[in-house]
Amino acid sequence: MSIFMQAMRIIGEDERGFLLRDGCSLLPPLPGISEEGKATKLFACPNLPGEEIYGPPACCFTLDLEKERLLDARDTENVFPAGETVLSADPESTERLAERYDAVYPEFFALSFSEDLERQAREKLRGNVALFEKMVGELLPFYEALMPEFFSWLDRSGIREWNYPGNLSEE
C-alpha cells in the first residue's frame, strides 16, 4: 500500500481527520519529529480552481506509519500571509515522481535524523532529497517554514548543500 493510501486511511479513521477538508490534497510526506519521536509529516493544501493548483498548506498531519496512528493534526492556515501566491504542478510529472518517492520513502525515513552517516547513506539521502525537492517544486518554502527541524538537520549533516534547483536534472 502506498504511503499516500496508508496516510489517507489513518487520517480518515481518526476524528481529527476532519482537517482533511473536502477540496484538499495531501502533499508528499517528510520525516519529522513529534513528542513521541520520529514521525511522518504530511500537509494538506486546498485545491483552487484550475488544474493542479494549490494554495498554502491548510493543515499538518503527524503520523506514526508503523503503528498506523495519527499523532497530531494542526491547522496551519494562519502561518502564511493572506493572499499567498498559489502554486501549480504538472500532474503527469508529479505522478511519476511520487511513485519513485513512495518506493524510497521507507529508507529515507529510516536514515533521517541520523547524526553519524556513512558516505553511502549520505549519498542515498542526497538523492532522496533531490527527488523530494523536484517533486514539490515551488511548495518547498512551505515545507521549510513548517518543518525547520528537518531542514536544519539536512544542513547540519551536509546533505542539502548538494541540492539546489539548478542541480536537479530530469531522469
Rosetta blueprint (number, residue, H / E / L):
1 M L
2 S L
3 I H
4 F H
5 M H
6 Q H
7 A H
8 M H
9 R H
10 I H
11 I H
12 G H
13 E L
14 D L
15 E H
16 R H
17 G H
18 F H
19 L H
20 L L
21 R L
22 D L
23 G L
24 C E
25 S E
26 L E
27 L L
28 P L
29 P L
30 L E
31 P E
32 G E
33 I E
34 S E
35 E L
36 E L
37 G E
38 K E
39 A E
40 T E
41 K E
42 L E
43 F E
44 A E
45 C E
46 P E
47 N E
48 L E
49 P L
50 G L
51 E L
52 E L
53 I E
54 Y E
55 G L
56 P L
57 P L
58 A L
59 C E
60 C E
61 F E
62 T E
63 L E
64 D E
65 L L
66 E L
67 K L
68 E L
69 R E
70 L E
71 L E
72 D E
73 A E
74 R E
75 D E
76 T L
77 E L
78 N L
79 V L
80 F L
81 P L
82 A L
83 G L
84 E L
85 T L
86 V L
87 L E
88 S E
89 A L
90 D L
91 P H
92 E H
93 S H
94 T H
95 E H
96 R H
97 L H
98 A H
99 E H
100 R H
101 Y H
102 D H
103 A H
104 V H
105 Y H
106 P H
107 E H
108 F H
109 F H
110 A H
111 L H
112 S L
113 F L
114 S L
115 E L
116 D L
117 L L
118 E L
119 R H
120 Q H
121 A H
122 R H
123 E H
124 K H
125 L H
126 R H
127 G H
128 N H
129 V H
130 A H
131 L H
132 F H
133 E H
134 K H
135 M H
136 V H
137 G H
138 E H
139 L H
140 L H
141 P H
142 F H
143 Y H
144 E H
145 A H
146 L H
147 M L
148 P H
149 E H
150 F H
151 F H
152 S H
153 W H
154 L H
155 D H
156 R H
157 S L
158 G L
159 I L
160 R H
161 E H
162 W H
163 N L
164 Y L
165 P H
166 G H
167 N H
168 L L
169 S L
170 E L
171 E L
